Amino acid sequence: MKYRKKPVVIEAFQYDGDLIYSDGTPYAPDWAMEANENGVFVWEGQGDLYIKTLEGNMLVTPGDYVIKGVQGELYPCKPDIFEATYEAVEDSE
């Protein structure tokens, strides 16, 4: 049997090594900054970013996308997988 992924709209941003521009303003969306403040993002070692997930802490490397799923869950996604799976949509808000 074959299945097709249901069309859903997710929120995401591409991680560049931190969450802020050089002038100190955040480029990450509010939900990501909130996750950082609430301990969902874990910083270890020399600035390695991990996301706490149900499967354990997942490493986010620069260039990865951080996705907010349909149930509010956060997880990293490699750029090639992200670009093969998602396309930009117009923001309706």
N, C-alpha and C positions, 0 to 999 in steps of 0.2 A: 504494500500500500504506500502511496506517496502523500506527502503533506506539504502545504505551503504555509509559511509564516504569516500570521495575521498582521495586517498593516496597523501598527501602533506608532504613536509619536512619542519619542523619548527626548530628554534633555541631556546634553553632553558638552564637554569642553576638552580641548586638547591641552594636556599638561606639558609645561616647558621646563620643569625643574623646580618651580615654586608656584605660588598662587598670586603673586603680585607683580606689577610693572616696576621698573627701576625707580619711578617716582614715589613708590609706596602704596599706590592705589591697587586694589585687587582687580585682576582680569577674570578670575574665576567667578561663576555665578553665586548669588546669595546662598543657595542651598549647599554649595560646596564650602563656602566660608563658615556656614553654620555647622556642617559636618566636622570641619577642622576644629572649631571651638568646642564641640561636643565629644571629641575624642574618637570619632569614627575614622579620621585620618590619623595615622601613627607615624611619627618621624623617628627614624633610627639611624645610627651610625653617622655617616657624613652627609646627612640630609636625605636619606632614602625614604620615600613615601610608601606607606602601606595603607590599604583600606581594610578595615575590619569587615569581614563578610561571614555568612553562615558556614562557609567552607574553610574559614581561617583567614589569617592576614594575607592579602594579595599585594605583591609588589607592583607599583606604578613607575614605569621608567619614562624619562622625557620623550615626548612624541606620542605616548599612549593617550587614548581618550578615556576620560572618566565619565561613565554613563550613570544617569539616574533612571532606573527602570520603572515599569508601570506601577509597581507597588512601593516605590520610594527607595528601593534598594540601590546601593552604589557598588559599582565594580569597574575594573579597568578593562580596556579592550585595545588590542594591537591595531595600529593604523590600517594595515592591509585588510584585516577582518572588518573593521569599522567601515571602511570605504566600500567594501564589497557588499555590506549588509544594509547600510543606511544611506539616505540622500537627504539633503537639506529641504526643509519645508518653510513656507512663509510663516512668520510669527503672527498668530491671530490675536494676540493679547496686546 
